[in-house]
């Protein structure tokens, strides 16, 4: 989802007898992250690797935004 995107839940606001329920509107506010940068629907990160790693390949565990490996 994009920064500033509005999500509307029609008729899900407060309910009172004799009145029509209002809408709930949620506006997304994206925070900067120290590791990941967003490019539309992609996440990017910078990582320093050695010449040997770049030539021979390597494996690295990267934690997700919610700290899962």
Backbone as JSON Lines, residues from 0, in Angstrom:
{"i":0,"aa":"X","n":[0.84,-1.17,0.0],"ca":[0.0,0.0,0.0],"c":[0.88,1.23,0.0]}
{"i":1,"aa":"X","n":[0.4,2.26,-0.62],"ca":[1.2,3.46,-0.8],"c":[1.04,4.44,0.36]}
{"i":2,"aa":"X","n":[2.08,5.23,0.59],"ca":[2.03,6.29,1.59],"c":[0.91,7.26,1.22]}
{"i":3,"aa":"X","n":[0.11,7.64,2.18],"ca":[-0.98,8.59,1.94],"c":[-2.26,7.95,1.44]}
{"i":4,"aa":"X","n":[-2.24,6.64,1.19],"ca":[-3.43,5.95,0.69],"c":[-4.53,6.0,1.74]}
{"i":5,"aa":"X","n":[-5.77,6.22,1.28],"ca":[-6.92,6.26,2.17],"c":[-7.7,4.96,2.03]}
{"i":6,"aa":"X","n":[-8.03,4.36,3.17],"ca":[-8.86,3.16,3.2],"c":[-10.14,3.54,3.91]}
{"i":7,"aa":"X","n":[-11.28,3.35,3.24],"ca":[-12.57,3.74,3.8],"c":[-13.4,2.51,4.15]}
{"i":8,"aa":"X","n":[-13.9,2.5,5.37],"ca":[-14.83,1.47,5.82],"c":[-16.2,2.13,5.91]}
{"i":9,"aa":"X","n":[-16.99,1.99,4.86],"ca":[-18.28,2.67,4.76],"c":[-19.27,2.14,5.79]}
{"i":10,"aa":"X","n":[-19.9,3.08,6.5],"ca":[-20.94,2.73,7.45],"c":[-20.46,2.02,8.7]}
{"i":11,"aa":"X","n":[-19.16,2.04,8.96],"ca":[-18.6,1.32,10.12],"c":[-18.33,2.23,11.31]}
{"i":12,"aa":"X","n":[-18.7,3.51,11.21],"ca":[-18.48,4.45,12.32],"c":[-19.49,4.24,13.44]}
{"i":13,"aa":"X","n":[-19.52,5.19,14.39],"ca":[-20.44,5.1,15.53],"c":[-21.87,4.91,15.07]}
{"i":14,"aa":"X","n":[-22.61,4.13,15.84],"ca":[-24.01,3.88,15.54],"c":[-24.86,4.41,16.69]}
{"i":15,"aa":"X","n":[-25.86,5.22,16.36],"ca":[-26.8,5.72,17.35],"c":[-28.19,5.57,16.79]}
{"i":16,"aa":"X","n":[-29.15,5.3,17.65],"ca":[-30.53,5.16,17.17],"c":[-31.0,6.42,16.45]}
{"i":17,"aa":"X","n":[-31.59,6.24,15.28],"ca":[-32.12,7.36,14.51],"c":[-31.1,8.1,13.66]}
{"i":18,"aa":"X","n":[-29.84,7.71,13.73],"ca":[-28.81,8.38,12.93],"c":[-28.13,7.36,12.03]}
{"i":19,"aa":"X","n":[-27.68,7.86,10.88],"ca":[-26.95,7.0,9.94],"c":[-25.5,6.84,10.41]}
{"i":20,"aa":"X","n":[-24.97,5.62,10.33],"ca":[-23.58,5.38,10.72],"c":[-22.63,6.1,9.77]}
{"i":21,"aa":"X","n":[-21.58,6.67,10.34],"ca":[-20.59,7.34,9.52],"c":[-19.55,6.36,8.99]}
{"i":22,"aa":"X","n":[-18.62,6.9,8.21],"ca":[-17.54,6.1,7.64],"c":[-16.3,6.22,8.53]}
{"i":23,"aa":"X","n":[-15.47,5.2,8.49],"ca":[-14.15,5.26,9.12],"c":[-13.14,5.37,7.98]}
{"i":24,"aa":"X","n":[-12.29,6.4,8.05],"ca":[-11.28,6.61,7.02],"c":[-9.9,6.5,7.67]}
{"i":25,"aa":"X","n":[-9.08,5.58,7.16],"ca":[-7.72,5.38,7.65],"c":[-6.76,5.89,6.57]}
{"i":26,"aa":"X","n":[-5.83,6.77,6.96],"ca":[-4.84,7.3,6.03],"c":[-3.47,6.75,6.44]}
{"i":27,"aa":"X","n":[-2.79,6.07,5.51],"ca":[-1.49,5.47,5.81],"c":[-0.39,6.53,5.84]}
{"i":28,"aa":"X","n":[0.45,6.46,6.85],"ca":[1.58,7.39,7.0],"c":[2.85,6.54,7.14]}
{"i":29,"aa":"X","n":[3.6,6.44,6.06],"ca":[4.78,5.58,6.01],"c":[5.94,6.2,6.78]}
{"i":30,"aa":"X","n":[6.59,5.39,7.63],"ca":[7.76,5.84,8.37],"c":[9.03,5.41,7.63]}
{"i":31,"aa":"X","n":[10.08,6.2,7.78],"ca":[11.39,5.82,7.24],"c":[11.91,4.63,8.04]}
{"i":32,"aa":"X","n":[12.68,3.77,7.39],"ca":[13.27,2.61,8.05],"c":[14.78,2.68,7.88]}
{"i":33,"aa":"X","n":[15.51,2.24,8.9],"ca":[16.97,2.35,8.86],"c":[17.62,1.38,7.88]}
{"i":34,"aa":"X","n":[16.97,0.26,7.57],"ca":[17.55,-0.75,6.69],"c":[16.91,-0.78,5.31]}
{"i":35,"aa":"X","n":[15.59,-0.75,5.27],"ca":[14.86,-0.93,4.02],"c":[14.39,0.41,3.46]}
{"i":36,"aa":"X","n":[14.43,0.52,2.15],"ca":[13.89,1.68,1.44],"c":[12.82,1.16,0.48]}
{"i":37,"aa":"X","n":[11.73,1.87,0.36],"ca":[10.61,1.43,-0.47],"c":[10.68,2.09,-1.84]}
{"i":38,"aa":"X","n":[10.41,1.3,-2.87],"ca":[10.29,1.79,-4.24],"c":[9.01,1.18,-4.8]}
{"i":39,"aa":"X","n":[7.92,1.92,-4.71],"ca":[6.57,1.45,-5.08],"c":[6.23,0.21,-4.27]}
{"i":40,"aa":"X","n":[6.18,-0.97,-4.88],"ca":[5.83,-2.19,-4.14],"c":[7.05,-3.03,-3.79]}
{"i":41,"aa":"X","n":[8.25,-2.51,-4.03],"ca":[9.48,-3.25,-3.75],"c":[10.19,-2.67,-2.53]}
{"i":42,"aa":"X","n":[10.88,-3.55,-1.79],"ca":[11.75,-3.12,-0.71],"c":[13.19,-3.33,-1.14]}
{"i":43,"aa":"X","n":[14.05,-2.34,-0.9],"ca":[15.47,-2.42,-1.24],"c":[16.29,-2.23,0.03]}
{"i":44,"aa":"X","n":[17.46,-2.86,0.04],"ca":[18.41,-2.62,1.12],"c":[19.82,-2.68,0.55]}
{"i":45,"aa":"X","n":[20.73,-1.94,1.16],"ca":[22.12,-1.98,0.75],"c":[22.86,-2.95,1.65]}
{"i":46,"aa":"X","n":[23.78,-3.71,1.04],"ca":[24.57,-4.68,1.79],"c":[25.97,-4.71,1.19]}
{"i":47,"aa":"X","n":[26.97,-4.62,2.03],"ca":[28.34,-4.75,1.54],"c":[28.7,-6.22,1.5]}
{"i":48,"aa":"X","n":[29.25,-6.63,0.36],"ca":[29.71,-8.01,0.2],"c":[31.14,-7.98,-0.33]}
{"i":49,"aa":"X","n":[31.82,-9.09,-0.14],"ca":[33.21,-9.17,-0.6],"c":[33.24,-9.55,-2.08]}
{"i":50,"aa":"X","n":[34.39,-9.39,-2.69],"ca":[34.57,-9.78,-4.09],"c":[34.33,-11.27,-4.25]}
{"i":51,"aa":"X","n":[34.84,-12.06,-3.33],"ca":[34.65,-13.52,-3.4],"c":[33.17,-13.87,-3.33]}
{"i":52,"aa":"X","n":[32.42,-13.21,-2.43],"ca":[30.97,-13.46,-2.33],"c":[30.26,-13.11,-3.63]}
{"i":53,"aa":"X","n":[30.66,-12.01,-4.25],"ca":[30.0,-11.6,-5.49],"c":[30.32,-12.54,-6.65]}
{"i":54,"aa":"X","n":[31.51,-13.13,-6.65],"ca":[31.9,-14.03,-7.73],"c":[31.4,-15.47,-7.52]}
{"i":55,"aa":"X","n":[31.39,-15.91,-6.27],"ca":[31.07,-17.31,-5.98],"c":[29.66,-17.52,-5.43]}
{"i":56,"aa":"X","n":[29.01,-16.45,-5.06],"ca":[27.69,-16.57,-4.44],"c":[27.81,-16.75,-2.93]}
{"i":57,"aa":"X","n":[26.73,-16.49,-2.23],"ca":[26.73,-16.61,-0.77],"c":[25.3,-16.66,-0.28]}
{"i":58,"aa":"X","n":[25.14,-17.02,0.98],"ca":[23.83,-17.01,1.62],"c":[23.9,-16.1,2.83]}
{"i":59,"aa":"X","n":[22.83,-15.35,3.05],"ca":[22.77,-14.44,4.19],"c":[21.34,-14.41,4.7]}
{"i":60,"aa":"X","n":[21.16,-14.52,6.0],"ca":[19.83,-14.42,6.61],"c":[19.53,-12.94,6.81]}
{"i":61,"aa":"X","n":[18.41,-12.49,6.29],"ca":[17.99,-11.1,6.43],"c":[16.7,-11.08,7.23]}
{"i":62,"aa":"X","n":[16.67,-10.31,8.31],"ca":[15.46,-10.22,9.12],"c":[14.43,-9.35,8.41]}
{"i":63,"aa":"X","n":[13.18,-9.75,8.53],"ca":[12.08,-9.0,7.92],"c":[11.74,-7.78,8.76]}
{"i":64,"aa":"X","n":[10.77,-6.99,8.31],"ca":[10.38,-5.79,9.03],"c":[9.86,-6.1,10.43]}
{"i":65,"aa":"X","n":[9.31,-7.29,10.62],"ca":[8.83,-7.66,11.96],"c":[9.8,-8.61,12.67]}
{"i":66,"aa":"X","n":[11.08,-8.51,12.31],"ca":[12.2,-9.24,12.95],"c":[12.14,-10.75,12.84]}
{"i":67,"aa":"X","n":[11.52,-11.27,11.79],"ca":[11.56,-12.71,11.55],"c":[12.72,-13.0,10.61]}
{"i":68,"aa":"X","n":[13.46,-14.11,10.85],"ca":[14.56,-14.46,9.94],"c":[14.05,-14.99,8.61]}
